[in-house]
Amino acid sequence: MLFDLLRQWWKPNLQSLNTIYVDAALLRKNYSYLQWLHPDNGIFPVVKSNAYWHWIAHVVKALTCFCPPYICVDSFPEYQIVKKYASSKVLVLWETFPDNYRYYNRNTTTFCVWSLHLLRYFIDAWKRVTLHLFLNTWMNREWMQRPQLREAVRLLQNAPYITVEWVMSHFANADEVDRSFCDNQYEQFVAMGQYVEDHCGELLWKHIWNSASCLVDQYEYCTAWRSWLALYWYSPFASVDDWAENALRPALSVESTIISIQDLEVWDWVSYGQTWSADSPVRVASLAFGYAEWLRRSLSDSGWLIQWHDQFFPLVGRVCMNLSTICVDTQSVRVWDRVTLFSADPHAPNSIAAYARAVGSIPYEVLVWFSPHVRRVLV
């Protein structure tokens, strides 16, 4: 009895007004479907940027049963989380200061090489390390261009203790209907990859596929692909074929709590600026969720819908830092009732895709707007 009381005092089990739910079963279902699409290829889950704010630890724990060959991260803190929960090897996609690489376990990590100066660092400073050449196929943000590849191959031929296991690149517009530029990039990727194989030996992993490409393209040279949005299922396309949309489901939903109910008379207004007022007696409910949590202020008075059971109610008045208000047409709503701000149903009017369209953005961007202080729960 005393022990239980002390535990409650030292580590209280506090309830959260706002909760982000990550469905482990749906993550696993999505992964299984993507593996079914390309059964002979490796699937490397991308959990960078905190797994698009699904929370790295949650996603990695959900997928450990598949033992993916590699899990992709951007940074050392992300690497540490992955190694805590998974035995898979890690691919570090992003570059960092050279001295930072010494903190990784080189036996379980592959590093992307973007440039000749980074390749020279590994050759001079490291022994028995596995590298991954990131090839520039006309996207021209960074990465190794074709003229540099000749020098890279020369350096690698004189460093037999360095293993080149991969080549990779990235599509510029795989989410567009016109596939011509993707095909041109793919041809450039094949030519550069074969040049590396001719001089350095056969490569295990060759990948340029991202989520958009893997759903519509079949590229024989590729042996792996990186699952980003498709893993969490948010469509990279403006519209999705029924077979893909029915096979994959979003794994994330967001709930909040009603903390206040007000009965208004005609001309009573709500929130800052008097931007919305009642034209008849109405009831409004305030939620503990505002733009500090993730709800864009631009949605004020927009008619954006919030779900209570099977009913949808519109936002009214200005969205505040930690509060927003909905207009309800039922007396059944009560304080402490839970509402769904963002639904895992891709067809719902308050889905992540609908939210992205409403604020003039894309799912990639809106997913990483989530405040880190909103509680995440793996279910």
N, C-alpha and C positions, 0 to 999 in steps of 0.2 A: 504493500500500500504506500509506504513512504517513498519507495523507489519510483512508483508511478507518478506520484505528486511531484517529485523532483524532476523527472523527465519532462513532464508537462510544463514545468516552470522554465527549465533550461532550453527546451526545444519545443515550443508550442506549435501545435498543428493548426495554423491559422487558415481560415477560409479566405478565398480570393474573390473579389468582386468581378474581376475580369480574368478569363481563362482562354488560352489557345490550346485546342486539342489536336494532337497528332495521332492519326489512326495507324497503328503498326500493321494491322492486317491489310489495310489498303496499300501501304507502302510495299509490303511483300507481294501482294497481288499484282501491282504495277510492275515490279521487278520481274516477276515470273512471266508476265505477258511480253515484256521487252526481250527477255531471253528466248522466249518462244519465237519471236519474230526473226531472230538471228541466232539460231541454236549453236552454230559453229564459231561464234565470235565471243570474245571477252567483253563483259559489261563492267565498266568502271564507274561506280556512283560518284557524282561530284557533290561534295558537301562543303565547298567553300562558301564564304559569306554566311557562315553559321547555317549551312544547308538551306539557304534562302529563308532563314529565320524559322525553319522548322525545328531548329536546335540540333547541332551535330550529334550530341550524345544520344538523343532519341532516335535519330535516323540510323546511326551506326548500330545501336542495340537492336533495332528492328530488322536489320539486314544481315546480322552476323550468321544466321543459319545458312545463308547462301555462300559464304566464304568467297566473296568476289576477289579476283586476282589482285586488283588494286583498288584503293579508294583515293580519290583526288582531293587535295587540299591546296590552299594558297600560302599558308604561313606555319611557323613553328607552333604557336598556340593551338591551331587546328590539328596539327600533327599529334600533339600530346594527347588531345582528347580522343582521337581515333585509336591510338595505340593503347589507351586505357581500356577500351571496350572491344577491340577487334584484333584478330591475328593476321588480317590481310596486310599485304605490303601497301606502302603509301607512295603516291606520285605527287611530288610538290610542283605545282603548275607555275607558281609565281617566283620571280627573282627576289633576292635579298642581298644584303651586304655580304661579301665573301666570308668574313669571319663568322657569320651566323651559321654556316653550314656544318661547322664542327660539332654542333649540339645534336644533330640527327644521328640515328643509328644507321650507318651506311649499309648494313646487311639487310635491312628491311625497307629501304627507301630508295626511290629513283628520283633524280633531279632533272628538271627540264633545263636544257641549255639553249639560251636565246641568242647568244652572241659569241664571237671568237674570244673576247676578253674573259668571259666566264669559263669557256672551255679551257683556256690556258691556265686559269686558276686551278681547276680540278686536276689537270695534268701535272702541274708543278707541286701542288700541295697534298694531293690525295693518292692513295693506292687502293686498288681493288674497289672501285666505285662503279655503279651502274648509272649510265646517263641516257638521256632522252633528247633527241634533236628536234627542236621546234622549228619547222620550216615555214618560210614566208611564201605563200602562194597568192601573191597580188593583193593581199589585204593591207599590207604596208603600214601596220601600226608599230610592229617590232619584229622579232624573230629573224632567222637566218636566211639571207637571200642566196640565190643560186651561185653567184660568183664567190661568196664567202664559203660555200659548201666545199669547194675544191680545197681550200686551205684547211678547213675543219677535218676533212678526210686525211690530208697529209699529216696533220698533227696526231690524229688517232692511230694511223699506221705506225707511228713511232712511239706509241704508248700502249703496248699490248695488255697492260694491267687495267686499262679502262675498257669497260664493256658498254657497247652501244646496243641497247635492247630494243629501242623504239625509234620510230619517227612519227611525228604528228603534225597536223596543221589545223586550220579552223576556217569554216565557211563564212563568207561575208553576208550572204542573203539567202540562206537555206529555207527561210520561212516564206519565200515568194513563189508564185506559181511558175514563173519563167525559170527553168532549171539550167539555162545555157551558161551562165557565169559559174554556177556550181560545177558543171561538167568541165569547164575550162580549168577551174582550180584543181579539180580532181586529176586531170591529165598532167598538170604541172607537178602535183604531189607525187604521182606515180613515177614520173621521170626523175625527180629528185630522190625519191626513196630507192629506186633501182640503182641509181648512181652510188648511193651509200652501200647498198648490198653488194654491188660489184667489187667494191674496194675494201669493205670491212666485214663481209660475211652476211649470212642470212639474218634478218631481223625477226624477232618473235612477234612484236606488236606493231601494227601500222594502222593509224586511225586519224581520220579527218571528220568522221561522222559526229554530229551533235544530235540533239533530240529531234529537231525538225527534219534533218536529213534521214535519220534512221527509219522514220515512219514512211518515207516515200521513195527512197533511193535504194538501189542494190549495187554496191561498188565492190567488185570481186577482189581488188588488191587489198582492201582493208580487212584486218583481222580482229579489230576491237572498235568500240565506240564509247563515248562519254555520255552518260545519261544525266541530264540536267533537269529541265522543266518536265520532261516526260516521266521521270521517276516520281515527282510529287503531283502529278498530272495537272499541269496548267498548259493549255495549248499554246505552242509557238506560232500558230496560224491564226489568221482572222476568222476562219471557219475550219471545222474539222470534219472529216468523213465520219459517218455514223459508226463504222466498225471500230475506229480508234476511240471515238468518244464513249462508246458503250463498253469498251474493254478496259479503259483506264479511268480512274476516279481520283479527284483531289483528296489528299489525306489530311487536310487542315481545315478546321472550322474555329470560329471565334465567338465566345459568348460573353455577355455582360449582365449586369444586374440593375433592376429598377430600384432607385433609392428614394424617389419622391414622386408623389402624385398631386396634381393641382387641378381644381375645377375652375374654369375661366368663364367669365361673362363676355358678352359682345364688346369688342374693342380692347379687351385685355391683351397685352402683348407678352412675348416670351424672349428672354435672353437679351444680349447687348444690342444696342442700336435700333431697337423697335422695328426690326425688319419684317416681323410677322405678327399679325394680330388676329384674334378670333372674329369671324363674321357671324357666329352663332355660339350659344353655350357649348363648350367642349371640355374634354378632360385631356390633360397632357401628363406625360410621365418622363422623368429625368433619369438618364443612364449615367453610370460612373465611367464613361468612356468619351474621350475627346481627341483633339489633335495631338496631344502629348502621347497618347496611346497608339494611334494609327489612323483615326478618322479625319480625313482632310477637311480643313475649314471651308474649302471651296464647295463642299456639299451642303453648306447652310442653305435652308429653304429650297433645296433642289428637288425634293420629293423622293430622295433615296429611301429605300424601304428597309425596315428592321422587322425581324420575324419574332412573333410571340405565339408559341404553339403552331397552329396552321394558318395564322392570320399575319398580314403584313401591314405595318403602320409607317407613315412618312415622317421624316425628320422635319421639324419646324424650328424657326429661329436660328440664331447663330450657333455653330458648333464652337464650344469653348475649349479651354486647355484640357480639362479633365471631365467635362460634362457635355451631354447633348440631350435633346428633347424630342420626343415623338408625340404625335397627336393620336390618341386612341379613341375608338368609338364603342367601347364596351365597358361596362361597370365591373367586369370580372378581373381586370388587371389589378394586381396587388403589389405593394412594396415587398422587395426581396424576390420577386419573380425573375426568372432568368429569361433573357432574350438572345436570339442569334443575330449577331451583326453581320457575319460572313459565313455563308453556308458551304458545306462540302458538296452540295448538289450542283453540278456544273450548269444545270438548266434554271436554277433559282434566280430570281431578280436581284438577290444580294450575294451572288457568287463572286469569287475573286476576279474572274474574267469580266463580269459586269462592272465591278468596282473600277478596274483598270480603264475600261471604256468611259465610265462616268467622269473620271478625273483626267482624261486625255493622256493616259500612260499605257504601260505594258505590264503583264504579270511579273516579269523580272524585277522591275523597279518597285512596284507596290509591295511585293513580298518583303523586301528589305527595309521598308519603312517601319515595320513593327517595332514598337518600343521594347528594349530588352527587359524592362521591369514588369511586363505583362507575363504572368505565370504560364509556363508550358507544361502540359501533361500528356504523357504517352499512354494511349488507351488501346 
